[in-house]
Amino acid sequence: MSAAAAAPLSRSGLWLRLIVIAGLWGAAFPLLRYVAPAMSPMAVAAIRALFSAAAVTLFLTLRGSLSWPSGATWGHILVVGTLNGWVPNILTASAMTGIESAPAALIQSISPLVVGGLSLLLLRDERPGAGMFLGLALGLLGIAVILGPGALSGEADLWAAGMMAVVAVSYALGTLYVRRVRPAVPEHLVVGQQVVALLVCAPAALAVEGLAFLDQPREIWIALVLLGVAGSAVPLSLFIALLGRAPAAKASLVSYLQPVSAALVGALWLGEWPAPQVLAGGVVVLGGVWLATRR
């Protein structure tokens, strides 16, 4: 990497990248919401992983940083491919049939809170502060507000909300695992998690549906390509590059912006205008994330 490429970003350069990355990642929720009724979760996860793996591999090849993993890296790839790959991909595709884009993204945004809470148990060098406990409490309160009174009367799809909470936990565990193993070549995990997701989901989809899930109208395939490339591979690759030029704490600001993008795209494209309690709960959740991660 050249000295110019490794130079720290200016404030405007940092925020431009954060907005682009969060915008693309957030747009994945409406895309999933669009394709979920047409295909099984296994099929959606498999095709998303296929397009994403191909795009990331091409990006790393053009950048000249693609290499073959060896040794313990294979084990790390399997773990990350499970925690950050096929498990959250399947659960998110399943949940999006019963929950709108904005609340789904807001529930997933508690992942930094989960990281903070679990790090107290799994990372000995982490010490809790008052902000951590207050942030965790606010995050839980925010989710309750997002679900609203309908959750108690059975009107809200608690299964979908629960799956998104599991997705947040899965991503958090994957983050903690990567922090503990500190891979020498992070790109191996980036490509590997997509390949593992593909190897798990594709055979399952074929076993259940055969090749029938491939018979989709053109607009569904366009959405799947956008989901795999623009909603997964491109922001993930940009995020890797960002981590080389900005502190992790600043890069994590993506978590604050992603739900905003999901809500805007969902409203403008699918007509899913967030209910008042979703907006109010979102403010509480993001406030909790800020308190817990501001250090």
PyMOL commands that set and color helices and strands:
alter all, ss='L'
color gray80, all
select helices_A, chain A and resi 3-6+11-38+41-63+73-95+101-108+111-122+130-147+150-153+158-181+186-209+212-214+218-243+248-251+254-270+276-293
alter helices_A, ss='H'
color red, helices_A
deselect
rebuild
show_as cartoon
